Amino acid sequence: MQQSSTKFKKRSRRKPSEFVDIANERIQILFSRAEEEFPLHPELSNRYVEIARDIAKKFNIHIPVELRRKFCKKCGSYLVPGKNLTVRVLSDEKKVARICGVCGNVMKIPYSKRNKRQR
């Protein structure tokens, strides 16, 4: 009976750190390419965002906040203020409303004086 426990090793769910580092680097590259390609090929920018999200899912990593705010979580399109993104300040709610021009999804981001000092 002891043989069976040594025969089957428990697999770790965690990916090796070098794979995670490469995945993070690829996500950064894909978002920079999406930014470069947006003026001429917005559909290609959307595809780059889709690939970056797939990489993050595969390696179970988070996309950084500054990159996460560059795409719509509902339709997955790459967002550029003034082109396909409307930004409004909701002073009574103390939030910034980001409205996707493709699907109309509203993303609200809270702001306060305390958060400004931390950044």
Short mmCIF file of the C-alpha atoms (twelve columns), coordinates in Angstrom:
data_MODEL
# 
_entry.id   MODEL 
# 
loop_
_atom_site.group_PDB 
_atom_site.id 
_atom_site.type_symbol 
_atom_site.label_atom_id 
_atom_site.label_alt_id 
_atom_site.label_comp_id 
_atom_site.label_asym_id 
_atom_site.label_seq_id 
_atom_site.Cartn_x 
_atom_site.Cartn_y 
_atom_site.Cartn_z 
_atom_site.pdbx_PDB_model_num 
ATOM 1   C CA . MET A 1   0.000   0.000  0.000   1 
ATOM 2   C CA . GLN A 2   2.923   2.339  0.582   1 
ATOM 3   C CA . GLN A 3   3.965   2.070  -3.065  1 
ATOM 4   C CA . SER A 4   0.827   3.751  -4.373  1 
ATOM 5   C CA . SER A 5   1.455   6.941  -2.387  1 
ATOM 6   C CA . THR A 6   4.969   7.343  -3.786  1 
ATOM 7   C CA . LYS A 7   3.885   6.396  -7.276  1 
ATOM 8   C CA . PHE A 8   1.403   9.276  -7.650  1 
ATOM 9   C CA . LYS A 9   2.710   12.728 -6.855  1 
ATOM 10  C CA . LYS A 10  0.307   15.531 -6.161  1 
ATOM 11  C CA . ARG A 11  0.421   18.144 -8.889  1 
ATOM 12  C CA . SER A 12  0.794   21.774 -7.985  1 
ATOM 13  C CA . ARG A 13  -1.800  24.146 -9.407  1 
ATOM 14  C CA . ARG A 14  0.708   26.928 -9.446  1 
ATOM 15  C CA . LYS A 15  2.609   27.692 -12.624 1 
ATOM 16  C CA . PRO A 16  6.401   28.053 -12.436 1 
ATOM 17  C CA . SER A 17  7.466   31.641 -11.765 1 
ATOM 18  C CA . GLU A 18  9.449   31.938 -15.011 1 
ATOM 19  C CA . PHE A 19  6.272   31.128 -16.969 1 
ATOM 20  C CA . VAL A 20  4.340   33.742 -15.023 1 
ATOM 21  C CA . ASP A 21  7.050   36.344 -15.690 1 
ATOM 22  C CA . ILE A 22  6.945   35.598 -19.417 1 
ATOM 23  C CA . ALA A 23  3.134   35.777 -19.387 1 
ATOM 24  C CA . ASN A 24  3.213   39.199 -17.678 1 
ATOM 25  C CA . GLU A 25  5.739   40.432 -20.224 1 
ATOM 26  C CA . ARG A 26  3.574   39.186 -23.121 1 
ATOM 27  C CA . ILE A 27  0.524   40.948 -21.671 1 
ATOM 28  C CA . GLN A 28  2.494   44.218 -21.492 1 
ATOM 29  C CA . ILE A 29  3.679   43.790 -25.095 1 
ATOM 30  C CA . LEU A 30  0.174   43.014 -26.365 1 
ATOM 31  C CA . PHE A 31  -1.280  46.138 -24.749 1 
ATOM 32  C CA . SER A 32  1.503   48.321 -26.156 1 
ATOM 33  C CA . ARG A 33  0.852   46.840 -29.623 1 
ATOM 34  C CA . ALA A 34  -2.881  47.459 -29.178 1 
ATOM 35  C CA . GLU A 35  -2.134  51.109 -28.435 1 
ATOM 36  C CA . GLU A 36  0.074   51.418 -31.535 1 
ATOM 37  C CA . GLU A 37  -2.409  49.704 -33.867 1 
ATOM 38  C CA . PHE A 38  -5.586  51.432 -32.687 1 
ATOM 39  C CA . PRO A 39  -5.534  54.457 -35.052 1 
ATOM 40  C CA . LEU A 40  -5.379  52.285 -38.190 1 
ATOM 41  C CA . HIS A 41  -6.787  48.904 -37.102 1 
ATOM 42  C CA . PRO A 42  -9.075  49.066 -34.049 1 
ATOM 43  C CA . GLU A 43  -10.280 45.483 -34.633 1 
ATOM 44  C CA . LEU A 44  -6.676  44.269 -34.351 1 
ATOM 45  C CA . SER A 45  -6.360  46.129 -31.033 1 
ATOM 46  C CA . ASN A 46  -9.439  44.295 -29.781 1 
ATOM 47  C CA . ARG A 47  -7.859  40.987 -30.789 1 
ATOM 48  C CA . TYR A 48  -4.656  41.833 -28.891 1 
ATOM 49  C CA . VAL A 49  -6.725  42.535 -25.770 1 
ATOM 50  C CA . GLU A 50  -8.527  39.214 -26.210 1 
ATOM 51  C CA . ILE A 51  -5.212  37.345 -26.470 1 
ATOM 52  C CA . ALA A 52  -3.859  39.136 -23.375 1 
ATOM 53  C CA . ARG A 53  -6.970  38.177 -21.390 1 
ATOM 54  C CA . ASP A 54  -6.631  34.550 -22.526 1 
ATOM 55  C CA . ILE A 55  -2.995  34.490 -21.354 1 
ATOM 56  C CA . ALA A 56  -4.011  35.906 -17.962 1 
ATOM 57  C CA . LYS A 57  -6.711  33.241 -17.616 1 
ATOM 58  C CA . LYS A 58  -4.390  30.420 -18.629 1 
ATOM 59  C CA . PHE A 59  -1.706  31.340 -16.112 1 
ATOM 60  C CA . ASN A 60  -4.196  32.502 -13.458 1 
ATOM 61  C CA . ILE A 61  -2.652  35.952 -13.095 1 
ATOM 62  C CA . HIS A 62  -4.177  39.406 -12.740 1 
ATOM 63  C CA . ILE A 63  -3.892  42.037 -15.432 1 
ATOM 64  C CA . PRO A 64  -2.453  45.192 -13.802 1 
ATOM 65  C CA . VAL A 65  -4.974  47.935 -12.929 1 
ATOM 66  C CA . GLU A 66  -3.521  50.456 -15.390 1 
ATOM 67  C CA . LEU A 67  -3.991  47.957 -18.219 1 
ATOM 68  C CA . ARG A 68  -7.324  46.628 -16.941 1 
ATOM 69  C CA . ARG A 69  -8.851  50.073 -17.377 1 
ATOM 70  C CA . LYS A 70  -7.870  50.159 -21.052 1 
ATOM 71  C CA . PHE A 71  -10.506 47.669 -22.181 1 
ATOM 72  C CA . CYS A 72  -14.213 47.055 -21.701 1 
ATOM 73  C CA . LYS A 73  -14.956 44.064 -19.503 1 
ATOM 74  C CA . LYS A 74  -18.304 43.464 -21.236 1 
ATOM 75  C CA . CYS A 75  -17.411 43.522 -24.956 1 
ATOM 76  C CA . GLY A 76  -13.603 43.278 -24.708 1 
ATOM 77  C CA . SER A 77  -12.846 46.250 -26.945 1 
ATOM 78  C CA . TYR A 78  -9.725  48.382 -26.484 1 
ATOM 79  C CA . LEU A 79  -10.759 51.810 -25.171 1 
ATOM 80  C CA . VAL A 80  -9.307  55.185 -26.128 1 
ATOM 81  C CA . PRO A 81  -10.777 58.357 -24.583 1 
ATOM 82  C CA . GLY A 82  -12.389 60.551 -27.218 1 
ATOM 83  C CA . LYS A 83  -12.599 57.762 -29.795 1 
ATOM 84  C CA . ASN A 84  -14.728 54.998 -28.263 1 
ATOM 85  C CA . LEU A 85  -14.719 55.980 -24.574 1 
ATOM 86  C CA . THR A 86  -16.592 58.761 -22.804 1 
ATOM 87  C CA . VAL A 87  -15.362 59.856 -19.383 1 
ATOM 88  C CA . ARG A 88  -17.679 61.690 -16.983 1 
ATOM 89  C CA . VAL A 89  -17.088 62.837 -13.415 1 
ATOM 90  C CA . LEU A 90  -20.006 62.075 -11.095 1 
ATOM 91  C CA . SER A 91  -19.258 64.531 -8.300  1 
ATOM 92  C CA . ASP A 92  -22.307 63.637 -6.187  1 
ATOM 93  C CA . GLU A 93  -21.285 59.951 -6.171  1 
ATOM 94  C CA . LYS A 94  -17.539 60.742 -6.064  1 
ATOM 95  C CA . LYS A 95  -16.942 58.432 -9.006  1 
ATOM 96  C CA . VAL A 96  -15.594 58.620 -12.529 1 
ATOM 97  C CA . ALA A 97  -17.942 57.041 -15.064 1 
ATOM 98  C CA . ARG A 98  -16.299 55.446 -18.096 1 
ATOM 99  C CA . ILE A 99  -18.818 54.696 -20.837 1 
ATOM 100 C CA . CYS A 100 -17.873 52.267 -23.609 1 
ATOM 101 C CA . GLY A 101 -18.775 53.630 -27.038 1 
ATOM 102 C CA . VAL A 102 -19.160 50.145 -28.517 1 
ATOM 103 C CA . CYS A 103 -21.576 48.428 -26.117 1 
ATOM 104 C CA . GLY A 104 -22.619 51.271 -23.768 1 
ATOM 105 C CA . ASN A 105 -21.320 49.563 -20.622 1 
ATOM 106 C CA . VAL A 106 -20.766 51.983 -17.726 1 
ATOM 107 C CA . MET A 107 -17.730 51.384 -15.517 1 
ATOM 108 C CA . LYS A 108 -17.646 53.460 -12.347 1 
ATOM 109 C CA . ILE A 109 -14.345 54.065 -10.580 1 
ATOM 110 C CA . PRO A 110 -14.485 55.651 -7.119  1 
ATOM 111 C CA . TYR A 111 -12.172 58.477 -6.224  1 
ATOM 112 C CA . SER A 112 -11.396 60.330 -3.020  1 
ATOM 113 C CA . LYS A 113 -8.714  62.575 -1.585  1 
ATOM 114 C CA . ARG A 114 -7.195  59.675 0.320   1 
ATOM 115 C CA . ASN A 115 -6.640  57.674 -2.897  1 
ATOM 116 C CA . LYS A 116 -4.999  60.675 -4.579  1 
ATOM 117 C CA . ARG A 117 -2.348  60.945 -1.855  1 
ATOM 118 C CA . GLN A 118 -1.481  57.264 -2.075  1 
ATOM 119 C CA . ARG A 119 -0.735  57.446 -5.807  1 
# 
